Amino acid sequence: MAHGSEQRIERSQLLKGVLDLATLAVLAEKDGYGYDVVRRLRHHGLTDVAEASVYGTLRRLFSLGLLTSYVVPSEEGPHRKYYGMTAAGHEWLNDQRTQWNEFQDVINSIVKTSTKGEKS
Amino acid sequence: MSDSSDFISKAATFAENVRRELRDLPAEVVADLTDGLESDIAASLEDGASLPDVSQYALDLMRGAGIEIPNSDVGIQKKRRKIAEVVLRVADKVTTATSGLAPAWWVLRAWIVAQFIGAIVSNTDSNRPILAQWGELPILGIFIFVVLLYLSVRWGRSTKNSRLWVRYFATSVLGMSAVVLLWQPTFSSPPAESKWFMYAPETCRIIDVPSVVGITLGEAKMALERLQLPYVVFDQDAMTEIAYAPDVFEVLQQDPDPSEHAFCGERSVQLVVDLSQGPADRPPTDVLSTTTLPDDALLVTTTIPTVATTTTVKPKATSTTTP
């Protein structure tokens, strides 16, 4: 039990560092509202992402000027707040994507090396 | 089976609770953080998700937005919020469960609160049955009930949109009223000298006590005996009750007064006479014809003269004839 809990904490710690990038990446495909972004993230495999964390992230990225937002009224229920990428958002995403790829290569290299060591 | 409107309703309640959790933040920050939250939560519910813990949700929202989480959000404040959350959850469940009973439910809850207020403000005995709390102030009771009914109907029609503190307050009042009214009959075992004794039908008779002031003691006794009312004679001069007084003395005062309609328990009618003044100087026949008793024919017309009258009939003259 405790082991599973620790695993979740580690995963959430990992997620913290990349949630901005992941959120912007899914919005780069198409504009979306809060839960729509959550759904897309889960579809890509981030099944344990907390909805509220994503909504908070969207607000923060908006306040940083990386996202734009607009409201779409609904006749059946409450309005939906959609988010889309700004030019600054696209620029930031490209920059972060490069960094992530470099970082990923480094980590992959380290993990692969240690795996070889374990096998030998 | 839940439909879309049900999801929206639940989402609105949840979003409201989240806003309450965030109330320590500036209003504009809360508004920005929770703008569009209802639709997102409703969409999540439609996907089959269940509502998460409100406190954790608010914390995640703040963390995601990069807002520093205040340390004061622990301890007493958190406990208070938890209690308020439980109250509101109960309120929501009661509202949902009784939504099909409206408007009967609206009338019932107005009546409960009216009775509760009546138990507090009206000067009735707390041991009276709860139905009669406004017994001594019926007009005020009706007025209060009508006002509460109006508020109840308004609240019932706008529960979904009503402010949080209104729901919290109304739920607390209703719950407290119901608990007090239900609990009241169980703890009140009336002591013998309480008002219950005065109002209990077993010990009280609602009866017109006849006015016997101004008539002779004998006449007064007869009138009271006919009504099966016990009496005692009180000598005003000696300032004490006396076991015997001649019937010819005039009754100067009485207690209870004829204006009192309830005659209760062991009480006796006290007939006040003054033995030092001597007997009434009116002839008994006059007393009978000028009685001050009420129009009750029973009391007035069945009195019997205390002084016996004898009629002497002279024998007719007889004549004797001799053969």
Interface residues (C-beta under 8 A of the other chain):
Chain A: L19 Y33 G34 Y35 D36 V38 R39 A50 E51 A52 S53 V54 Y55 G56 T57 L58 R59 R60 V71 S74 E76 G77 P78 H79 R80 K81
Chain B: S4 S5 I8 A11 A12 D32 L33 D35 G36 L37 E38 S39 D40 I41 A42 A43 S44 D47 P52 Q56 Y57 A58 L59 D60 L61 M62 R63 G64 A65 G66 I67
